[in-house]
């Protein structure tokens, strides 16, 4: 889990920094800098605020995608482990088992290994 927290922390930190930048630009726009510059700075602050919102959404979606991928990978590994456990306890592993588990090879394509 620490990797996932770190992975989420970096984009979230970028989002926070962008928000702080937008706030500072907005504060600068409200100071006495002239009408044209104030309008330009205000527009930049709005764009930066929208960028912060998008970065926050993207960070959350990235973590959700990573968690879903890790979950699918864990289920695949468990399926393969269960199949091989069944084989060891007397069941047979067929090519269909490999295909249904999403593996790119079949049982008959594996090299034979002699037991000692």
C-alpha positions in Angstrom: 0.0 0.0 0.0 2.8 2.6 0.6 3.6 2.7 -3.1 -0.1 3.5 -3.9 -0.1 6.3 -1.4 3.1 7.7 -2.8 1.7 7.4 -6.3 -1.4 9.3 -5.3 0.6 11.8 -3.3 2.7 13.2 -6.2 -0.2 14.2 -8.5 -2.2 15.4 -5.5 0.8 17.6 -4.4 1.0 19.0 -7.9 -2.7 19.8 -7.7 -2.3 21.6 -4.4 0.7 23.6 -5.7 -1.4 24.6 -8.8 -4.2 25.8 -6.5 -1.8 27.8 -4.4 -0.4 29.4 -7.5 -3.9 30.2 -8.7 -4.7 31.8 -5.3 -1.6 33.9 -5.4 -2.3 35.1 -9.0 -5.9 35.9 -7.9 -4.6 38.0 -5.0 -2.1 39.8 -7.3 -5.0 40.5 -9.7 -7.0 42.1 -6.9 -4.1 44.4 -6.0 -3.5 47.8 -7.6 -1.8 46.7 -10.8 -3.9 48.4 -13.5 -7.2 47.3 -15.1 -5.7 45.4 -18.1 -3.1 43.5 -16.1 -5.7 42.7 -13.4 -8.0 41.2 -16.0 -5.2 39.1 -17.5 -4.1 37.9 -14.1 -7.7 37.1 -13.1 -8.1 35.0 -16.3 -4.8 33.2 -15.5 -6.1 32.5 -12.0 -9.3 31.0 -13.4 -7.3 28.8 -15.8 -5.0 27.6 -13.0 -8.0 26.8 -10.8 -9.5 24.7 -13.5 -6.1 23.0 -14.0 -6.1 22.2 -10.3 -9.6 20.6 -10.5 -8.6 18.5 -13.4 -5.3 17.4 -11.8 -7.2 16.3 -8.7 -9.7 14.3 -10.7 -7.0 12.7 -12.8 -5.0 11.7 -9.7 -8.1 10.0 -8.2 -8.8 8.2 -11.5 -5.2 7.0 -11.8 -5.3 5.5 -8.3 -8.6 3.8 -9.0 -7.2 2.4 -12.3 -4.1 1.1 -10.6 -6.1 -0.5 -7.8 -8.4 -2.2 -10.3 -5.4 -3.5 -12.3 -3.7 -4.8 -9.1 -7.0 -6.5 -8.1 -7.3 -8.2 -11.5 -3.7 -9.3 -11.4 -4.2 -10.8 -7.9 -7.3 -12.7 -9.1 -5.4 -14.1 -12.1 -2.5 -15.3 -10.0 -5.0 -16.9 -7.5 -6.8 -18.6 -10.4 -3.5 -20.1 -11.7 -2.5 -21.1 -8.2 -5.8 -22.9 -7.6 -5.6 -24.7 -10.9 -2.1 -26.0 -10.1 -3.2 -27.0 -6.6 -6.0 -29.0 -8.2 -3.5 -30.6 -10.5 -1.2 -31.5 -7.6 -4.2 -33.1 -5.8 -5.1 -35.4 -8.7 -7.0 -33.1 -11.0 -5.7 -32.5 -14.5 -4.8 -29.2 -16.1 -6.0 -28.8 -19.7 -5.2 -26.3 -22.3 -8.7 -24.7 -21.7 -7.6 -23.9 -18.2 -4.7 -21.9 -19.4 -6.8 -20.1 -22.0 -9.6 -19.3 -19.4 -7.0 -17.9 -17.0 -5.8 -15.5 -19.7 -2.4 -17.0 -20.1 -0.7 -16.7 -23.5 0.5 -20.3 -23.6 -1.1 -23.7 -23.3 -0.3 -26.8 -21.2 0.9 -28.7 -24.2 3.3 -25.9 -25.2 5.2 -26.1 -21.8 8.5 -28.0 -21.8 8.5 -31.3 -20.0 10.4 -31.4 -16.8 11.5 -34.7 -15.3 10.9 -35.3 -11.6 14.0 -36.5 -9.7 
